[in-house]
Amino acid sequence: MLAIAMIISFFVGKTFTAYTILAIILLIIIIGFIQEYKAEKAIESLKKMVMPVSIVIRDGIEKEIPSKEIVPRDILILRNGEKIPADCIILEEKELLVNESVLTGESKEIKKSAVGNAKEYKEVNTLFAGSFIVNGKSIAKVMHTGMNTKFGKIAEMISITEKELPLQKKVNKIAKFMAVIAVTVAILTGFIALLNSQFSKASIIEVLILTIAISVSAFPEGFPVVLITALSRGVYRMAKKNAIVNRMSIIETLGETTVICSDKTGTITKGEMTVRKIFTDNRIFEVTGVGYEGEGGFLLNKRKVDIKNETTLNLILKTAVLCNDASIQRSGEDKIYNIIGMPTEAALLVMSAKAEIFREDFFNKRFEEIIFTSERKMMSILIKEKKECIVYSKGALEFLLKKCKYIERNNGMFRLLERDKKRILNEFKKITSESLRTIAFAYKKTCCTNREHLEEDLVFLGFAGMEDPPREEIKEAIKNCKKAGISVKMITGDNKKTALSIAREIGLQKGKIIEGEELDKITDKELQKIVNNISIFARVRPEHKLRIVKALKENGEIVTMTGDGVNDSPALKAAHIGVAMGKNGTDVSRSVADLTLKDDNFATIVYAIKEGRTIFNNIKKFVSYQLSCNYAELAILFVGVLLSPILGWPIPVLLALHILFMNIVTDNLPAITLGFNKSSPDIMKEKPRKNKNILNKNLIILFVFAGTLMALFSLGTFWFTFSVLGQSIEYARTTTLVSLILLEIVGAFNFRSFRKMVLNRSIIANKYLFWASLISIIATILIIYTPINKIFETVPISLVDWVIALVFVFVLIIIFDVLKKINKKKKFFRIG
């Protein structure tokens, strides 16, 4: 549309107007590109968060290289806690356990063994890229890298085509509609103008100039810039809150979410095992703090205890540290630890760290070790302390208790009687009924170093109960979802008992629970009928997630789904919003997802939904505002033509260059800043509306009403200055231009909120709008009172003319404030 206007301008000899339109077209393209580039940079920054390295043996020398530089036939040294960077065959291993959940969806550890013949290897001899070592170490030979790995082949099967862009479609629909209006009104107005004038070359040129002005006035050329700026700003705000938007097009859908299907482990919970209770000396101590953070303490009957006065508790903490193969390291943040090894063992180290007990405090060497096996369910070590040999053991209570002959209490060591065992087992049942995982501790002083007798006649110390606790902020996030009309469904691989325990803790109790085995027995149609009434899905496999998403979508729900593994990718892609994990997720799930959580936190999803709603509300505001301005400009030109033969007005009332100036400087700048409005306090109390349009009937009435008032006041200004005061056409146009610019600026303040008034609210509630308005006024002064006024065909006007314009401005504010107040009380119609 602008390009056609530019060509016509060249044709009628208005070369400056033509070049100005060309400059505007280029400006829109450049700004749009810059904004999209900035958004892409924010997305790319996530991918650079982790730059993995690996240790290889090349030319007989160990080297640390970026994992992406690994090639087939490289020899890798892989240790506990490391992610496997390529498909390899195992040459050597020691107590090697691997977690392949990213490929299989199963979180259990898998025992791997070294290959006998490198040419005849099986899956048990193979390490797969993307999985990681949870115990032991290995030397392995690289077989496949990149897309040739098993991980890569799964990634290759997943299409990452862009999802539908509903928001862009809606904006394009509005722009096309306005373009049609522009062409129709331009032709109609031109025809009327020709009828009212003598047919000549001059009259044709005059009509063409008028056509240009009308085309420019009706077309919202700044829409793409304003839209991209608002979305980019939202993307930036989300990124600061740990939500990385991979596709800007999903922001609208994000705000419409009706169901969140969330993983339990790592999203609702911390994904970090935490010791919550310790039973020792017939007492239960509570352990405070969450996750791998050293903040916390020990409570007895809700009172803090002095560890130094608790002999048995001290011994448990010491045993937990010494009889342990994991390690913890400071992350750089105060008392927050990174773990290497099994999460259960790491939780014991963090527990002891809360009492300032660390492995480094003990300079004891292990003389003997009996490793944990799935058959024995125990681990024991023999160390020498001063002149004594001491055995420390830990393991499953039912196995460890059989090995114990004595029990330790604060006042000494006693023989373990049957009544003691019964009491221990009763307390064990109570703690396990709370879905806590337990581990028991024992020790003994010994003279015998014979391995076969190390675990005989042990002294029972007690046991610890641990869990993966809910995040502290999750309860509030669930409450916010309920207020916002969003249903939350917890999906977990854990059993019903554990899932219900967590659900009770976070306030997610409404609804039924179903397990994966039950899902396997029902059809998709049957699932569709019951899925809305289910809050908890337990013992779920990744393929179940896809069925859950599809069932919810069939019921008309807008679904946000979380996932971290490769096998979660189909469900992430099928959901309206796929959410991947930034810390523990796979590259494949992140590439398919629309949103990535840097902190893997459920509360971040809720924040993102809130931000999505805010952005969409702001889009409605600036679209309504810009259309009111375009409508006002169109009405002024059209009505000006109709009144021309009656009042003897020149055609057009405002020039095309005036309209372009307003559209770019005094429309677009305030419109952009309307996209920076903060969210209203009650935005998460509104129920989600599915597939809502940017403009509803009430908004259309509002912007037509606003545009009509601005057009009437501007035409009134022109009539008063030209017809009553008898000023020159240039003077009257300039006064009318100033009046319309000020009316459009104050219109932005009216559209800043659909409910709150302007006069009783701070002018800097949106500071960006304040500065944009100031810049617009300064720009207006420049085109009137400096030599460039010759280009814009304006002339200096007096202070009285500014006062006339300001009177109309205050009348417009008062009208809108009165309407908002009346609507707040009577609620005639809902705008937002």
ZAMARGU-4260 file (C-alpha; in steps of 0.2 Angstrom, whole numbers, plus 5000, padded with zeros to 4 digits):
<rodrens>
0) 5000/5000/5000 | 5014/5012/5005 | 5023/5007/4989 | 5008/5012/4978 | 5007/5028/4987
5) 5026/5031/4984 | 5024/5028/4965 | 5009/5040/4964 | 5019/5053/4973 | 5033/5052/4960
10) 5020/5053/4946 | 5012/5069/4952 | 5028/5077/4956 | 5028/5076/4975 | 5046/5069/4975
15) 5050/5073/4993 | 5034/5064/4999 | 5039/5049/4988 | 5056/5049/4995 | 5049/5051/5013
20) 5038/5036/5010 | 5052/5026/5003 | 5063/5030/5019 | 5048/5024/5030 | 5047/5008/5021
25) 5065/5005/5023 | 5064/5010/5041 | 5050/4998/5045 | 5060/4984/5037 | 5076/4988/5046
30) 5068/4990/5063 | 5059/4974/5061 | 5075/4965/5056 | 5084/4972/5071 | 5070/4967/5084
35) 5069/4949/5077 | 5088/4948/5077 | 5088/4953/5096 | 5075/4940/5100 | 5085/4927/5091
40) 5101/4932/5100 | 5091/4929/5117 | 5086/4912/5111 | 5104/4908/5105 | 5111/4913/5122
45) 5102/4898/5130 | 5111/4886/5118 | 5128/4893/5124 | 5124/4890/5142 | 5133/4874/5143
50) 5149/4870/5133 | 5153/4852/5137 | 5170/4846/5138 | 5177/4828/5137 | 5194/4819/5142
55) 5201/4809/5127 | 5218/4799/5125 | 5227/4805/5110 | 5244/4800/5106 | 5245/4792/5123
60) 5241/4808/5132 | 5226/4813/5141 | 5218/4829/5134 | 5203/4839/5138 | 5193/4845/5123
65) 5176/4852/5118 | 5164/4837/5116 | 5159/4843/5099 | 5177/4839/5093 | 5176/4821/5097
70) 5178/4809/5082 | 5176/4791/5079 | 5190/4780/5086 | 5194/4792/5100 | 5197/4784/5117
75) 5187/4793/5131 | 5190/4793/5150 | 5172/4794/5157 | 5170/4796/5176 | 5155/4796/5189
80) 5143/4810/5185 | 5149/4814/5167 | 5137/4815/5152 | 5142/4803/5138 | 5146/4813/5122
85) 5146/4799/5109 | 5141/4781/5106 | 5155/4771/5112 | 5160/4753/5116 | 5167/4749/5134
90) 5185/4744/5134 | 5187/4744/5153 | 5175/4748/5167 | 5174/4748/5186 | 5157/4746/5195
95) 5149/4755/5180 | 5131/4761/5181 | 5123/4771/5168 | 5106/4781/5167 | 5099/4781/5150
100) 5082/4789/5154 | 5085/4802/5140 | 5083/4788/5128 | 5071/4776/5136 | 5061/4786/5148
105) 5066/4774/5162 | 5076/4782/5176 | 5083/4766/5184 | 5102/4763/5183 | 5109/4750/5170
110) 5124/4739/5174 | 5136/4740/5159 | 5151/4728/5156 | 5167/4729/5146 | 5167/4720/5129
115) 5177/4705/5126 | 5179/4706/5107 | 5178/4724/5100 | 5170/4717/5084 | 5156/4708/5093
120) 5148/4720/5105 | 5131/4720/5112 | 5120/4734/5120 | 5127/4729/5138 | 5144/4734/5131
125) 5138/4750/5123 | 5137/4768/5130 | 5125/4779/5121 | 5127/4798/5118 | 5115/4808/5130
130) 5115/4796/5144 | 5126/4799/5159 | 5137/4789/5172 | 5130/4788/5189 | 5142/4776/5197
135) 5160/4770/5193 | 5171/4774/5178 | 5176/4768/5161 | 5188/4769/5147 | 5178/4768/5130
140) 5181/4769/5111 | 5170/4781/5101 | 5160/4772/5087 | 5148/4786/5082 | 5146/4805/5084
145) 5133/4818/5081 | 5118/4813/5070 | 5125/4795/5068 | 5122/4791/5086 | 5106/4783/5093
150) 5102/4800/5101 | 5105/4809/5084 | 5094/4797/5074 | 5079/4800/5086 | 5082/4819/5084
155) 5082/4817/5065 | 5065/4809/5066 | 5057/4823/5075 | 5051/4837/5063 | 5054/4854/5070
160) 5043/4864/5058 | 5036/4880/5064 | 5019/4879/5072 | 5005/4890/5066 | 5006/4908/5069
165) 4989/4913/5075 | 4994/4930/5082 | 5002/4935/5065 | 4987/4930/5056 | 4976/4940/5067
170) 4987/4956/5064 | 4988/4953/5046 | 4969/4951/5045 | 4967/4968/5053 | 4980/4976/5042
175) 4972/4969/5026 | 4955/4975/5032 | 4962/4992/5034 | 4970/4992/5017 | 4953/4987/5009
180) 4945/5002/5019 | 4959/5013/5013 | 4957/5009/4995 | 4938/5010/4995 | 4937/5026/5004
185) 4951/5034/4993 | 4942/5029/4977 | 4925/5035/4984 | 4933/5051/4991 | 4942/5054/4974
190) 4926/5051/4964 | 4917/5064/4975 | 4931/5077/4974 | 4931/5075/4955 | 4912/5077/4954
195) 4914/5094/4964 | 4928/5101/4953 | 4931/5105/4935 | 4939/5091/4925 | 4957/5096/4922
200) 4975/5091/4924 | 4976/5101/4940 | 4961/5093/4947 | 4967/5076/4943 | 4983/5079/4952
205) 4974/5086/4967 | 4963/5071/4968 | 4979/5059/4966 | 4987/5069/4981 | 4971/5067/4991
210) 4971/5048/4987 | 4989/5047/4993 | 4984/5056/5009 | 4969/5044/5012 | 4979/5028/5008
215) 4993/5033/5020 | 4980/5038/5034 | 4971/5022/5034 | 4985/5010/5033 | 4994/5006/5050
220) 5011/5004/5042 | 5019/5004/5060 | 5010/4988/5065 | 5024/4976/5061 | 5037/4987/5071
225) 5025/4989/5086 | 5020/4971/5086 | 5038/4964/5085 | 5044/4977/5098 | 5030/4972/5110
230) 5034/4953/5108 | 5053/4956/5109 | 5051/4966/5125 | 5040/4951/5132 | 5053/4939/5127
235) 5067/4949/5136 | 5056/4950/5152 | 5053/4931/5151 | 5072/4928/5148 | 5076/4938/5164
240) 5064/4926/5174 | 5072/4910/5167 | 5059/4907/5153 | 5067/4907/5136 | 5054/4909/5122
245) 5060/4898/5107 | 5046/4904/5095 | 5038/4922/5098 | 5023/4916/5089 | 5017/4906/5104
250) 5016/4921/5116 | 4997/4923/5112 | 4993/4904/5115 | 5003/4904/5131 | 4991/4917/5138
255) 4976/4906/5133 | 4983/4890/5142 | 4969/4881/5151 | 4979/4865/5156 | 4997/4863/5162
260) 5003/4845/5162 | 5019/4845/5172 | 5032/4832/5176 | 5034/4830/5195 | 5053/4827/5196
265) 5063/4842/5194 | 5049/4854/5189 | 5036/4852/5203 | 5049/4845/5215 | 5067/4851/5216
270) 5074/4835/5207 | 5086/4835/5222 | 5085/4821/5235 | 5084/4829/5253 | 5085/4821/5270
275) 5069/4826/5280 | 5069/4815/5295 | 5082/4805/5306 | 5077/4792/5318 | 5090/4788/5332
280) 5090/4785/5351 | 5071/4783/5350 | 5068/4801/5344 | 5064/4808/5327 | 5074/4824/5322
285) 5068/4835/5308 | 5080/4841/5295 | 5076/4858/5287 | 5082/4865/5271 | 5078/4860/5253
290) 5089/4852/5239 | 5107/4853/5237 | 5109/4868/5248 | 5119/4868/5265 | 5106/4880/5273
295) 5096/4871/5286 | 5097/4863/5303 | 5091/4849/5315 | 5075/4851/5325 | 5069/4840/5339
300) 5051/4844/5344 | 5052/4860/5333 | 5067/4866/5343 | 5084/4868/5336 | 5097/4856/5343
305) 5115/4857/5347 | 5123/4844/5337 | 5138/4843/5349 | 5127/4836/5363 | 5119/4823/5352
310) 5131/4808/5351 | 5121/4796/5341 | 5116/4810/5328 | 5134/4814/5327 | 5139/4796/5323
315) 5125/4795/5310 | 5132/4811/5301 | 5150/4804/5302 | 5144/4787/5295 | 5135/4796/5281
320) 5150/4806/5276 | 5163/4792/5277 | 5153/4777/5270 | 5149/4787/5254 | 5156/4786/5236
325) 5148/4803/5231 | 5155/4820/5232 | 5149/4838/5233 | 5157/4854/5228 | 5153/4872/5231
330) 5144/4879/5215 | 5151/4897/5218 | 5135/4902/5226 | 5134/4903/5245 | 5131/4885/5252
335) 5124/4878/5236 | 5132/4862/5230 | 5135/4853/5214 | 5135/4834/5216 | 5145/4820/5208
340) 5138/4803/5211 | 5121/4795/5216 | 5108/4808/5222 | 5104/4797/5237 | 5122/4797/5243
345) 5124/4816/5239 | 5109/4820/5249 | 5118/4812/5264 | 5133/4823/5261 | 5122/4839/5261
350) 5113/4833/5277 | 5130/4832/5286 | 5136/4849/5278 | 5121/4857/5287 | 5130/4852/5303
355) 5147/4858/5296 | 5153/4840/5294 | 5163/4836/5279 | 5173/4822/5272 | 5188/4834/5271
360) 5188/4835/5290 | 5193/4816/5292 | 5210/4810/5286 | 5206/4792/5287 | 5211/4780/5273
365) 5199/4766/5268 | 5208/4749/5271 | 5194/4738/5265 | 5177/4741/5256 | 5162/4730/5253
370) 5152/4738/5239 | 5133/4739/5238 | 5125/4726/5227 | 5106/4724/5223 | 5107/4707/5232
375) 5116/4713/5248 | 5108/4731/5249 | 5122/4736/5260 | 5139/4745/5259 | 5153/4745/5272
380) 5170/4752/5274 | 5184/4749/5286 | 5195/4763/5291 | 5208/4767/5304 | 5206/4781/5317
385) 5221/4784/5328 | 5224/4766/5334 | 5207/4759/5332 | 5199/4750/5317 | 5181/4755/5314
390) 5168/4749/5302 | 5155/4761/5295 | 5140/4753/5286 | 5124/4760/5278 | 5110/4751/5268
395) 5092/4746/5268 | 5085/4745/5285 | 5078/4727/5284 | 5095/4720/5278 | 5106/4731/5290
400) 5096/4727/5306 | 5099/4708/5304 | 5118/4712/5305 | 5116/4722/5321 | 5118/4715/5338
405) 5119/4731/5348 | 5111/4748/5348 | 5119/4765/5351 | 5111/4778/5363 | 5117/4795/5370
410) 5121/4787/5386 | 5130/4772/5379 | 5130/4756/5369 | 5117/4742/5373 | 5112/4725/5367
415) 5099/4726/5353 | 5083/4718/5360 | 5067/4712/5351 | 5057/4726/5358 | 5070/4738/5351
420) 5068/4730/5334 | 5049/4731/5335 | 5050/4750/5339 | 5063/4753/5325 | 5052/4744/5313
425) 5036/4754/5319 | 5045/4770/5316 | 5051/4764/5300 | 5033/4760/5294 | 5027/4778/5300
430) 5041/4787/5290 | 5039/4776/5274 | 5020/4779/5275 | 5025/4797/5271 | 5033/4792/5255
435) 5050/4795/5262 | 5064/4784/5256 | 5075/4777/5270 | 5093/4772/5273 | 5100/4765/5289
440) 5117/4767/5298 | 5128/4756/5309 | 5146/4755/5315 | 5157/4745/5326 | 5175/4745/5333
445) 5185/4730/5328 | 5201/4721/5330 | 5197/4710/5315 | 5201/4715/5298 | 5195/4700/5289
450) 5183/4705/5276 | 5171/4690/5279 | 5168/4696/5297 | 5167/4715/5295 | 5148/4716/5294
455) 5145/4705/5310 | 5139/4711/5326 | 5136/4729/5321 | 5130/4743/5332 | 5113/4751/5326
460) 5113/4770/5325 | 5097/4774/5316 | 5090/4778/5299 | 5086/4793/5288 | 5071/4797/5278
465) 5073/4807/5262 | 5063/4813/5247 | 5063/4824/5232 | 5054/4839/5240 | 5042/4851/5232
470) 5049/4868/5227 | 5045/4881/5240 | 5036/4892/5228 | 5025/4878/5220 | 5011/4880/5232
475) 5008/4898/5228 | 5010/4894/5209 | 4996/4881/5210 | 4985/4893/5219 | 4988/4906/5206
480) 4983/4893/5193 | 4967/4889/5201 | 4963/4908/5202 | 4967/4910/5184 | 4956/4895/5179
485) 4970/4884/5174 | 4969/4866/5178 | 4986/4858/5183 | 4989/4839/5180 | 5005/4831/5188
490) 5013/4817/5178 | 5026/4806/5186 | 5035/4789/5184 | 5033/4787/5203 | 5019/4776/5211
495) 5002/4782/5217 | 5008/4783/5235 | 5022/4795/5232 | 5012/4805/5219 | 4998/4808/5232
500) 5010/4813/5246 | 5017/4826/5235 | 5000/4832/5228 | 4994/4834/5246 | 5010/4844/5251
505) 5007/4856/5236 | 4988/4858/5237 | 4984/4847/5221 | 4971/4836/5228 | 4956/4839/5218
510) 4953/4826/5205 | 4956/4807/5202 | 4973/4798/5200 | 4977/4785/5187 | 4992/4774/5183
515) 5000/4770/5167 | 4994/4752/5167 | 4976/4758/5168 | 4980/4770/5153 | 4986/4755/5143
520) 4969/4746/5146 | 4958/4760/5139 | 4955/4767/5122 | 4959/4785/5117 | 4940/4789/5116
525) 4938/4782/5134 | 4953/4793/5140 | 4945/4808/5132 | 4930/4806/5142 | 4939/4805/5159
530) 4955/4815/5156 | 4948/4832/5162 | 4944/4824/5179 | 4961/4817/5182 | 4974/4827/5192
535) 4988/4814/5194 | 4995/4802/5181 | 5007/4790/5190 | 5019/4776/5183 | 5018/4785/5167
540) 5029/4782/5152 | 5034/4795/5139 | 5022/4788/5126 | 5007/4790/5138 | 5011/4809/5138
545) 5006/4810/5119 | 4990/4801/5122 | 4986/4813/5137 | 4990/4829/5126 | 4979/4822/5112
550) 4964/4818/5123 | 4965/4836/5131 | 4966/4844/5114 | 4951/4834/5108 | 4941/4841/5122
555) 4946/4859/5117 | 4959/4863/5130 | 4974/4874/5127 | 4988/4862/5133 | 5005/4867/5140
560) 5016/4851/5142 | 5033/4849/5150 | 5046/4836/5146 | 5065/4833/5147 | 5069/4817/5138
565) 5071/4813/5120 | 5055/4802/5121 | 5045/4817/5127 | 5048/4826/5111 | 5032/4820/5102
570) 5021/4826/5117 | 5030/4842/5117 | 5027/4845/5099 | 5009/4839/5100 | 5005/4851/5114
575) 5000/4869/5110 | 5015/4875/5121 | 5029/4862/5123 | 5040/4867/5138 | 5058/4859/5139
580) 5070/4859/5154 | 5086/4870/5152 | 5096/4862/5166 | 5091/4844/5164 | 5083/4843/5147
585) 5090/4836/5131 | 5095/4846/5116 | 5081/4837/5106 | 5067/4841/5118 | 5074/4859/5118
590) 5074/4860/5099 | 5056/4854/5098 | 5049/4865/5113 | 5042/4882/5112 | 5048/4887/5129
595) 5063/4882/5138 | 5065/4884/5157 | 5083/4888/5163 | 5078/4884/5181 | 5067/4869/5177
600) 5054/4877/5189 | 5035/4875/5188 | 5033/4893/5195 | 5042/4899/5179 | 5028/4892/5168
605) 5015/4901/5178 | 5025/4917/5177 | 5027/4914/5158 | 5008/4912/5156 | 5005/4928/5166
610) 5017/4937/5154 | 5009/4930/5139 | 4992/4937/5145 | 5000/4954/5149 | 5008/4955/5131
615) 4991/4950/5123 | 4982/4964/5133 | 4995/4976/5128 | 4994/4971/5110 | 4975/4974/5111
620) 4978/4992/5118 | 4991/4997/5105 | 4981/4990/5091 | 4965/4999/5097 | 4975/5015/5099
625) 4983/5014/5082 | 4967/5010/5073 | 4958/5025/5082 | 4972/5036/5076 | 4970/5029/5058
630) 4951/5031/5059 | 4952/5049/5065 | 4964/5054/5050 | 4953/5045/5038 | 4938/5053/5044
635) 4946/5070/5044 | 4951/5068/5025 | 4934/5060/5020 | 4923/5073/5029 | 4934/5087/5023
640) 4930/5082/5005 | 4911/5081/5009 | 4912/5099/5018 | 4923/5107/5005 | 4910/5113/4993
645) 4899/5118/5007 | 4912/5128/5017 | 4924/5132/5004 | 4938/5121/5011 | 4953/5117/5001
650) 4957/5098/4998 | 4964/5089/5007 | 4963/5096/5025 | 4979/5088/5030 | 4993/5083/5018
655) 5000/5066/5015 | 5017/5071/5023 | 5007/5077/5039 | 4999/5060/5040 | 5015/5051/5038
660) 5023/5062/5051 | 5009/5058/5063 | 5009/5039/5059 | 5028/5037/5062 | 5032/5049/5076
665) 5016/5053/5086 | 5007/5036/5083 | 5020/5023/5083 | 5031/5030/5097 | 5017/5030/5110
670) 5010/5014/5102 | 5027/5005/5105 | 5027/5011/5123 | 5010/5004/5126 | 5018/4987/5124
675) 5028/4991/5139 | 5013/4992/5151 | 5015/4982/5167 | 5003/4968/5170 | 4987/4972/5180
680) 4987/4965/5198 | 4971/4954/5194 | 4977/4948/5177 | 4979/4930/5184 | 4961/4931/5191
685) 4953/4931/5174 | 4948/4914/5166 | 4957/4910/5150 | 4947/4913/5134 | 4952/4901/5120
690) 4956/4908/5103 | 4951/4926/5107 | 4953/4939/5094 | 4963/4955/5096 | 4947/4965/5093
695) 4930/4961/5100 | 4914/4971/5097 | 4917/4982/5112 | 4935/4987/5107 | 4929/4991/5090
700) 4915/5003/5097 | 4929/5010/5108 | 4941/5014/5095 | 4928/5021/5083 | 4921/5032/5096
705) 4939/5038/5101 | 4943/5041/5082 | 4926/5050/5079 | 4930/5062/5094 | 4947/5066/5088
710) 4941/5069/5070 | 4927/5080/5076 | 4939/5091/5087 | 4952/5092/5073 | 4939/5097/5060
715) 4932/5109/5073 | 4949/5117/5075 | 4951/5119/5056 | 4933/5126/5054 | 4937/5139/5068
720) 4954/5144/5062 | 4950/5144/5043 | 4932/5148/5042 | 4929/5159/5057 | 4946/5168/5060
725) 4950/5168/5042 | 4968/5162/5043 | 4978/5155/5028 | 4976/5137/5023 | 4994/5134/5029
730) 4990/5142/5046 | 4974/5132/5048 | 4982/5116/5043 | 4996/5118/5055 | 4984/5122/5070
735) 4974/5107/5065 | 4989/5096/5064 | 4995/5102/5081 | 4977/5098/5088 | 4977/5081/5081
740) 4994/5077/5087 | 4990/5082/5105 | 4974/5072/5104 | 4983/5057/5098 | 4996/5058/5111
745) 4983/5060/5125 | 4973/5046/5116 | 4988/5034/5121 | 4986/5039/5139 | 4967/5035/5138
750) 4971/5018/5130 | 4985/5015/5143 | 4972/5006/5154 | 4954/5001/5149 | 4948/5003/5167
755) 4959/5016/5176 | 4957/5035/5173 | 4970/5047/5167 | 4967/5062/5178 | 4969/5052/5195
760) 4984/5042/5189 | 5003/5047/5188 | 5008/5053/5171 | 5024/5042/5173 | 5014/5026/5177
765) 5022/5020/5160 | 5038/5031/5160 | 5041/5025/5142 | 5025/5033/5136 | 5029/5049/5145
770) 5046/5050/5136 | 5038/5045/5119 | 5025/5059/5121 | 5038/5072/5125 | 5048/5067/5110
775) 5033/5068/5099 | 5029/5085/5105 | 5047/5091/5102 | 5047/5084/5085 | 5030/5093/5081
780) 5038/5110/5087 | 5053/5106/5076 | 5043/5104/5060 | 5033/5120/5064 | 5046/5133/5071
785) 5062/5128/5061 | 5067/5130/5043 | 5061/5112/5039 | 5043/5119/5040 | 5045/5123/5022
790) 5046/5104/5018 | 5031/5100/5029 | 5022/5116/5022 | 5018/5122/5040 | 5020/5139/5048
795) 5023/5145/5065 | 5007/5147/5076 | 5003/5158/5091 | 5001/5152/5109 | 4982/5155/5108
800) 4981/5141/5095 | 4991/5129/5106 | 4978/5133/5120 | 4963/5130/5108 | 4971/5113/5105
805) 4974/5109/5123 | 4956/5113/5127 | 4950/5099/5116 | 4964/5088/5124 | 4956/5090/5141
810) 4939/5088/5135 | 4944/5071/5127 | 4952/5066/5144 | 4937/5070/5154 | 4925/5061/5142
815) 4935/5045/5143 | 4937/5046/5162 | 4919/5049/5165 | 4915/5034/5153 | 4927/5023/5163
820) 4920/5028/5179 | 4902/5025/5174 | 4907/5008/5166 | 4916/5003/5182 | 4900/5005/5192
825) 4887/5000/5179 | 4898/4987/5169 | 4889/4991/5153 | 4902/4981/5143 | 4918/4972/5146
830) 4933/4979/5136 | 4948/4970/5142
</rodrens>
